[in-house]
Structures are given as structure tokens and as C-alpha cells.
């Protein structure tokens, strides 16, 4: 019996050790008896913030381990002084950091050795940023004009950034097969980020950094669409005026025109949302409640914005949203309707006049529906 129990315990210990596929060992030379906060956002299976408090002992040492599927950009915050830094947690790798909390060096497996080379290459720029901030803080303490100091700091930071962006972009261009190139994607001018993603080899693009790259790709693809849409369209929506028309593909791939449902005795809510917008999704149950209760007086048209078609359709099905759904492919409709944040709702009268617009999930929106639909 003892033998069986021993085997089970050893097996459990082995599984527990195996489950931790990333380890971080650290030594801060300038702090002791402190706490290090490690935070990052996991997305499997659902989005959640991981927040871990790791003790730093009397000699400045700490240890952290976790089990992860993708690479995550983690923020490290020292409790005593609030100093923040970042490190990628990469599955099946181990890292060791050593030095002062502001400018530590990193070692470990091959990935982190290459990461340290990049950090050392960029560190002079980081020190320039710190120097610019110190000059700004000194000027503020001396009572100098804030507007002048802001202008000087902005110009200094832009100069530093331009020089740093050139270095990182060159590295990515020359190393498309290196995961380090994925890790430094955001250390470039924003206009270079999407082209840089397209440069990455399939092994890097679809490897351990895929989740991280997808987020950046979605973010800057959306920004690119917004910029192009604002150049080609202008605001047309006005409260008290006829709602602008649009023709977009519905969830079955058929053309849907907003004006086709005007004049049918129903109030219309045009809901601009996205499957990527957690607040939009959180608002669905209450919207569904109102839609079911006032279906004879109310129509809802959901407009998916800056989304991917497959994720949009999957989200509609998952959340069982029974109203009309259409897909905006280019951001132009959002510009014409004045959408600046999500969710964004436009309430339209039965005769097609814009009554009011609402940003976010607000009680004011539902109070208004109560008033007009009672």
C-alpha cells in the first residue's frame, strides 16, 4: 500500500513540475524585502488579467513560474517604488534577470540571451527618455512654464523615438525568422508595424507569439481602416435630421439597407459594436430583454465594426442576439455616423429622424427607450 501511495505522490509531483513550462528567476541589486507584482492578460480560453504578487527576499532574490500556451508581455511593478518594466513570458523557456530594477540584464535560455542583446542595444535610448523626463520634472519643480516644458519634452521624445524606431525596424527587416522580431514589433513607427508583421516568417507568425501578433495586427489594421475612412468620408449624422442610409452585407451575405426598415412604425436602434468589445457583449442580455419585450415597437440593427467576419458571426451565434446584423468592412459607416467609442447606439424615430446617440452602456439609453416605447 505504501508503495502505491508513494508512486501516486511522485506522479502528482512530476505532473505539477511539468505543468510549469515557464520560469523566471531574479535578483534586484537595489531592493530587498519587497514585493514584485507580475501582471499579464491571458486569452485562453477567455480573456482575464493574471496578477501575481511575488515576494522579494532580504537579498533581492525572487522566483516565479507558470504554465502558459502563448507568449505574454508581462508588466513587472516593484511595490516599494512603483517602478515598472516589462518582460515576455515565453512557453518552454526560462529567464534570469539581475541588476537594479530600472536597468536589469536578462539571461537564461537562447531566446532570452538574444532578448538581452536587443535590450542592451536599446538601453541608451531608454536612458535618454529618463533624462528627458528628469529635465522636465526639474523644470516643473523650478516653476518654469508648463506649456514650454511640454513642447521641449515632446520634441525630445520624438527625436529619441525616431532614432530607436530605425534601429528596431532594421533588426526586424534583417531577422524575419527570429521571435525577437515579434517581441519588438511595437518599438517602431506605427506606419511600419503592419508591413513588419507581413515580413515575419510563417514559423514566427504562427508560432508561440501568434496570439500577441494577432492582437497587434487587429489593432493596427483597425487604425489603418480608421485613417483611410476619415480621409474618404465625413460626418453626416445629425440629431433631429434623417438618419443617413447605409447598405451593408447581413449575416446571410445579403445586402441590407437601413432605410428599407424606415416608415414601418418602429423605433430603430443602430448598435455599433464588435466581437472584440467586452462592454458591447456585456450589454447584449439587457438589449435582448428590451427587444423581446417591445418587438412590436422596436427594431435593432447591429453593425459589426473593425471585426473579422468569422468572429462576428460566431459571436452573434454564441450570444443569441436575434435582431438584424450587418458587417462594416471598411470603417466608412462609422465615420459617417460619428462613432468614436464602443458600443455606440443611435436611436431613430419611426419616421427616420435621429433622436439621440449614446456612447457606452448607460442607464440613460434604457431610460429613453422606456419613455418612447411605453
C-alpha positions in Angstrom: 0.0 0.0 0.0 2.8 2.4 0.9 4.5 1.7 -2.5 1.2 2.6 -4.3 0.8 5.9 -2.4 4.5 6.8 -3.0 4.1 6.2 -6.7 0.9 8.3 -6.8 2.6 11.2 -4.9 5.7 11.1 -7.1 3.4 11.1 -10.2 1.5 14.1 -8.8 4.7 15.9 -8.1 6.0 15.1 -11.5 2.8 16.4 -13.2 2.9 19.5 -11.1 6.5 20.3 -12.1 5.7 19.5 -15.8 2.8 21.9 -15.7 5.1 24.9 -15.1 6.6 25.5 -18.5 8.0 28.9 -17.8 10.3 30.0 -15.0 11.7 33.4 -14.0 14.4 33.8 -11.5 15.5 37.3 -10.5 17.9 39.3 -8.4 17.4 43.0 -7.9 20.6 44.7 -6.5 18.8 47.8 -5.2 15.8 46.5 -3.4 15.2 43.9 -0.6 12.3 42.6 1.5 9.8 43.8 -1.2 7.1 42.6 -3.4 7.1 42.2 -7.2 3.7 42.4 -9.0 3.6 40.4 -12.2 0.6 41.1 -14.5 -0.4 40.0 -17.9 -3.5 39.2 -19.9 -4.3 35.6 -20.8 -6.7 34.8 -23.6 -7.2 31.0 -23.3 -9.9 30.1 -23.1 -11.3 33.5 -22.1 -9.7 36.9 -21.6 -8.6 37.5 -18.0 -5.9 39.5 -16.2 -3.4 37.4 -14.3 -2.0 39.2 -11.3 0.7 37.6 -9.1 2.4 39.0 -6.0 5.9 37.6 -5.7 8.0 38.1 -2.6 11.5 39.5 -3.0 13.7 38.3 -0.1 16.2 40.1 2.0 18.9 39.7 -0.6 16.8 40.8 -3.5 16.1 37.4 -4.9 12.7 36.1 -6.2 11.3 33.2 -8.2 8.2 32.8 -10.4 6.8 30.0 -12.6 3.6 29.4 -14.6 2.1 27.3 -17.3 1.3 29.2 -20.5 0.3 28.3 -24.1 1.3 31.6 -25.7 4.0 34.3 -25.2 2.7 37.1 -23.0 4.0 40.6 -22.4 4.1 40.9 -18.7 4.4 44.1 -16.6 6.7 43.9 -13.5 6.0 46.5 -10.8 8.1 46.9 -7.7 5.8 47.7 -4.8 8.1 49.9 -2.8 8.9 52.4 -5.5 6.3 51.7 -8.2 9.0 51.2 -10.9 7.6 49.3 -13.9 9.3 47.2 -16.5 8.3 44.5 -19.0 9.4 41.0 -19.9 7.9 38.4 -22.3 6.9 35.2 -20.6 7.5 32.5 -23.3 6.4 28.9 -23.0 9.2 26.3 -22.7 11.7 28.9 -21.8 13.4 30.1 -18.6 14.7 33.6 -17.8 17.0 35.1 -15.2 17.2 38.8 -14.5 19.9 40.5 -12.5 20.7 44.1 -11.7 19.0 47.3 -10.5 15.2 47.3 -11.0 15.5 50.1 -13.6 18.2 48.6 -15.8 18.4 44.9 -15.2 20.2 42.4 -17.6 18.5 39.2 -18.7 19.9 35.8 -19.2 18.5 32.2 -19.5 17.7 30.1 -22.5 18.7 31.1 -26.0 15.6 33.3 -26.6 16.4 35.5 -23.5 20.1 35.7 -24.4 19.1 37.2 -27.8 16.5 39.4 -25.9 19.2 40.8 -23.7 21.3 41.7 -26.7 18.4 43.7 -28.1 17.8 45.3 -24.6 21.4 46.4 -24.4 21.2 47.8 -27.9 18.1 49.9 -26.9 19.1 50.8 -23.4 20.8 54.0 -24.4 17.5 55.2 -25.8 15.7 54.3 -22.6 18.3 56.3 -20.6 17.7 59.3 -23.0 13.9 59.1 -22.2 14.7 59.0 -18.5 17.0 62.1 -18.9 14.3 64.0 -20.8 11.8 63.2 -18.1 14.2 64.3 -15.4 14.8 67.6 -17.2 11.0 68.1 -17.4 10.5 67.3 -13.7 13.3 69.7 -12.7 11.7 72.4 -14.8 8.3 71.9 -13.2 9.9 72.0 -9.8 11.7 75.2 -10.7 8.3 76.8 -11.7 9.1 77.1 -15.4 6.2 77.4 -17.9 4.5 74.0 -18.3 3.5 74.6 -22.0 7.1 75.3 -22.9 8.4 72.3 -21.0 5.7 70.1 -22.6 6.8 71.2 -26.0 10.5 70.6 -25.3 9.8 67.1 -23.8 7.6 66.2 -26.8 10.3 67.2 -29.3 13.0 65.3 -27.3 10.9 62.1 -27.1 10.0 62.3 -30.8 13.7 62.6 -31.7 14.6 59.7 -29.5 11.8 57.6 -30.9 12.7 58.2 -34.5 16.3 57.0 -33.9 15.1 54.0 -31.9 12.4 53.0 -34.4 15.1 53.0 -37.1 17.2 50.5 -35.2 14.3 48.2 -34.3 12.9 48.2 -37.8 16.2 47.4 -39.3 16.5 44.4 -36.9 13.1 43.1 -37.9 13.9 43.5 -41.6 17.1 41.5 -41.2 15.7 38.8 -38.8 12.2 37.8 -40.0 12.8 34.3 -38.7 13.6 35.4 -35.1 10.9 35.6 -32.5 12.6 38.6 -31.1 11.3 40.5 -34.1 7.8 39.7 -32.9 8.7 40.9 -29.4 9.8 44.3 -30.6 7.0 45.0 -33.1 5.7 47.9 -31.1 9.1 49.6 -30.9 8.7 51.1 -34.4 6.8 53.9 -36.0 3.2 52.9 -36.2 3.3 53.1 -40.0 5.9 50.3 -40.1 4.1 47.8 -37.8 1.7 46.2 -40.3 4.4 45.9 -43.0 6.7 44.4 -40.4 4.1 41.8 -39.4 3.8 40.8 -43.1 7.6 40.3 -43.2 7.7 37.7 -40.4 8.3 34.1 -41.5 5.3 31.7 -41.1 7.2 29.9 -38.3 7.3 33.1 -36.2 3.9 34.5 -37.3 2.1 31.2 -36.4 4.3 30.2 -33.5 4.4 31.0 -29.8 3.9 34.7 -30.4 0.8 34.2 -32.7 -1.6 35.4 -30.0 0.4 38.5 -29.4 0.9 39.3 -33.1 -2.8 38.7 -33.8 -3.7 41.4 -31.2 -1.3 43.9 -32.7 -2.4 43.0 -36.3 -6.1 43.6 -35.3 -5.3 46.8 -33.5 -3.3 48.4 -36.3 -5.5 47.0 -39.1 -8.3 48.8 -37.4 -6.3 52.0 -37.1 -5.4 51.8 -40.8 -9.0 51.5 -41.7 -10.0 54.4 -39.5 -7.4 56.6 -41.1 -8.4 55.7 -44.6 -12.1 56.1 -43.8 -11.6 59.5 -42.3 -9.8 60.6 -45.4 -12.7 59.4 -47.7 -15.8 60.1 -45.6 -17.2 62.8 -43.3 -19.7 63.0 -40.5 -23.3 63.0 -41.9 -25.4 62.1 -38.8 -27.2 64.9 -37.0 -29.7 64.7 -34.2 -33.2 65.8 -35.4 -32.3 65.0 -39.0 -33.0 62.0 -41.2 -30.7 59.2 -40.3 -28.0 58.5 -43.0 -28.6 55.4 -45.1 -26.1 52.6 -45.5 -26.1 49.3 -47.4 -24.1 46.5 -45.8 -24.0 42.7 -46.0 -26.1 41.0 -43.4 -25.2 37.7 -41.7 -26.5 35.7 -44.6 -24.5 37.7 -47.1 -27.4 39.7 -48.5 -27.5 43.4 -48.9 -29.3 45.3 -46.2 -30.3 49.0 -46.4 -31.1 50.8 -43.2 -33.7 53.0 -45.0 -35.5 49.8 -46.0 -37.0 49.5 -42.5 -38.0 53.1 -42.0 -41.6 54.1 -42.0 -42.9 50.8 -40.6 -44.0 52.2 -37.2 -41.0 51.0 -35.2 -38.2 52.8 -33.3 -34.8 51.7 -34.5 -31.6 51.3 -32.5 -28.4 51.2 -34.6 -25.9 49.5 -32.4 -22.2 49.8 -33.4 -20.2 47.0 -31.7 -17.6 44.3 -32.3 -16.9 40.8 -31.1 -13.6 42.2 -29.6 -15.5 44.7 -27.4 -16.3 43.1 -24.0 -18.6 46.0 -22.9 -20.6 45.6 -26.1 -21.1 41.9 -25.3 -22.0 42.6 -21.7 -24.8 44.8 -22.9 -26.5 42.1 -25.0 -28.6 40.5 -22.3 -30.4 43.7 -21.4 -30.8 44.6 -25.1 -32.3 41.2 -25.7 -34.7 41.8 -22.8 -35.9 45.1 -24.4 -36.0 43.6 -27.9 -38.2 40.7 -26.7 -40.5 43.0 -24.6 -41.0 45.6 -27.3 -40.6 43.7 -30.5 -43.7 45.2 -32.0 -42.3 48.7 -31.5 -38.6 48.2 -31.7 -36.1 47.1 -34.3 -32.3 46.8 -33.6 -29.6 46.8 -36.3 -26.2 45.6 -35.0 -23.3 46.9 -37.1 -20.1 44.9 -36.6 -17.1 47.3 -36.7 -13.4 46.6 -37.3 -14.2 42.9 -36.9 -13.3 39.7 -38.6 -16.3 38.1 -40.4 -15.9 34.6 -38.8 -15.5 36.1 -35.3 -18.5 38.4 -35.9 -20.8 35.5 -37.0 -19.6 33.3 -34.2 -20.2 36.0 -31.6 -23.8 36.6 -32.9 -24.5 32.9 -32.6 -22.8 32.5 -29.2 -24.7 35.4 -27.7 -28.0 34.5 -29.3 -28.7 38.1 -30.5 -31.9 37.8 -32.5 -32.0 41.2 -34.2 -30.6 42.3 -37.6 -26.9 42.1 -38.0 -24.6 43.7 -40.7 -20.9 43.9 -41.2 -19.0 47.1 -41.8 -15.8 46.2 -43.8 -14.0 49.5 -44.1 -15.0 51.9 -41.2 -16.7 54.4 -43.5 -20.2 53.9 -42.0 -18.7 54.5 -38.5 -17.2 57.9 -39.7 -20.5 59.0 -41.3 -22.3 58.1 -38.0 -19.8 59.8 -35.8 -18.7 56.7 -33.9 -15.8 57.4 -31.5 -16.1 54.6 -29.0 -17.9 51.3 -28.5 -20.6 50.4 -28.0 -22.3 53.3 -29.8 -26.0 53.4 -30.1 -28.1 55.7 -32.4 -31.9 55.9 -31.6 -34.1 56.6 -34.6 -37.8 57.5 -34.6 -40.3 55.6 -36.7 -40.2 58.4 -39.3 -36.4 58.1 -39.6 -35.2 61.1 -37.5 -32.2 60.7 -35.3 -33.4 61.2 -31.7 -30.2 60.7 -29.7 -26.8 59.0 -29.7 -25.3 57.1 -26.7 -21.7 56.0 -26.1 -21.1 53.1 -23.8 -23.6 51.0 -21.8 -25.7 53.7 -20.0 -28.9 53.7 -17.9 -29.8 56.9 -19.9 -30.2 54.8 -23.0 -32.6 52.4 -21.5 -34.5 55.2 -19.7 -35.1 56.8 -23.0 -36.3 53.5 -24.5 -38.7 53.2 -21.6 -40.1 56.7 -22.3 -40.6 56.3 -26.1 -41.7 52.6 -26.1 -44.2 52.7 -23.1 
